Amino acid sequence: MTKTVETSDRAGARIVSVEQAPTTGRRRGIPAGIWALGFVSMLMDVSSEMIHALLPVYMVTVLGTSTLAVGIIEGIAEATASITKVFSGALSDWLGKRKFLAALGYGLAAFTKPIFPLASSLDWLIAARFIDRVGKGIRGAPRDALVADIAPPELRGASFGLRQSLDMTGAFVGPLLAIGLMWLTADHFQTVFWIAVVPAFLSVALILVAVKEPERPTALRKVRLPLHRDELRRLGTTYWWVVAVAAVFTLARFSEAFLILRAQSIGLPLALVPIVLVLMSLAYSLSAYPIGILSDRMDKVTILIAGLALLVVADVVLAFASGIAAVGLGVVLWGLHMGFTQGLLATLIAETAPAELRGTAFGVFNLVCGLALLAASIIAGALWDAAGPEAAFLAGAAFAALTTLGLVRIRGRLLKPSVPDAE
């Protein structure tokens, strides 16, 4: 059952949104399409993390690149994905279709996976990483908008949390497989990279077969120029506040590649380095779904503040860590802060943007966060090379603390809905 919601923004522009109305008298379960998208993400993450868990160390120890170069490469890769998301998200709003673009993005990522074992130089690895992230960019915003389209309004937090949880299950299964395969193959990187190709293609098959896109409601306004100034204005003031908070928050953290390098810096054996991403992803996976459920029932800003506090503590622990146990604790706290914040930010985007502009909304959100991640990764790499890992992580802690103070001051703006759900 659908509902039509008519509102207006500060400029007086008429906004018409169509939402799924809550079922009276009972809470529906999370739809099968959300579960399918979660398993699609999980399989692709198994593939990606088998490679990415080893890639920073491979570049530094085998190819001889600097940590600053790693930071620049990782930042550019993620920024590329974020820029692509803007256009794929807007295109999904213009077409009124999201599954095709999501499947195209997963397919491109799968077909580029063989480049990693075949690469013979840093240039090839950069090219493979770049193309892989283009695929991520194509699928990201349409997939998130599809989750918002499928999920009942009263279960949006849980739905985004579930997808994130399954996604991160793949993110810790992948490094575990990488560890086992590195041990079995006596640290033969290329063999691990070849095996990682398999789950990527399974992911593409699953989205093509198991994910069904809901029909576009006839009452939903058609969007001709999603990135036009007038359409961006329709996103509303509250949406832009969420984007601003997410951008500043992203500046307070940087690529997880630095967690791997931190573990290596205290002497963790090469074959065990992927355990860092296992711990981080496990903490992320176990917390994302429960936090998503909780966010449907309580103040979301309070949960965001708790997530930032976890990031501050994680950065401080990692800055002063002198042994494997301390690094492990910092990595777990880092994963918890991701579980507390990432699905919740996606939920806030879905709740504050009009339904017909969700693809654009997620695209712009990811662009801004991607550029912030690029800046954060470059700064962290420069600080690491100049003053060591302590400087990089303490800078992140200071920025996270400042972000927390700012979030407390503007919490009232974020709690004000811009596109309310009708009963």
Sequence and secondary structure as in RCSB ss.txt:
>XXXX:A:sequence
MTKTVETSDRAGARIVSVEQAPTTGRRRGIPAGIWALGFVSMLMDVSSEMIHALLPVYMVTVLGTSTLAVGIIEG
IAEATASITKVFSGALSDWLGKRKFLAALGYGLAAFTKPIFPLASSLDWLIAARFIDRVGKGIRGAPRDALVADI
APPELRGASFGLRQSLDMTGAFVGPLLAIGLMWLTADHFQTVFWIAVVPAFLSVALILVAVKEPERPTALRKVRL
PLHRDELRRLGTTYWWVVAVAAVFTLARFSEAFLILRAQSIGLPLALVPIVLVLMSLAYSLSAYPIGILSDRMDK
VTILIAGLALLVVADVVLAFASGIAAVGLGVVLWGLHMGFTQGLLATLIAETAPAELRGTAFGVFNLVCGLALLA
ASIIAGALWDAAGPEAAFLAGAAFAALTTLGLVRIRGRLLKPSVPDAE
>XXXX:A:secstr
 EEEEEEE TT  EEEEEEE   TTS     HHHHHHHHHHHHHHHHHHHHHTTHHHIIIIIS   HHHHHHHHH
HHHHHHHHHHHHHHHHHHHHT  HHHHHHHHHHHHHHTTHHHH  SHHHHHHHHHHHHHHHHHHHHHHHHHHHHH
S GGGHHHHHHHHHHHHHHHHHHHHHHHHHHHHHTTS HHHHHHHTHHHHHHHHHHHHHH       TTS   S 
TTSHHHHHHT HHHHHHHHHHHHHHHT   THHHHHHHHHTT  GGGTTHHHHHHHHHHHHHHHHHHHHHTTS H
HHHHHHHHHHHHHHHHHHHH  SHHHHHHHHHHHHHHHHHHHHHHHHHHHHHS GGGHHHHHHHHHHHHHHHHHH
HHHHHHHHHHHH HHHHHHHHHHHHHHHHHHHHHHHHHHTS SS    
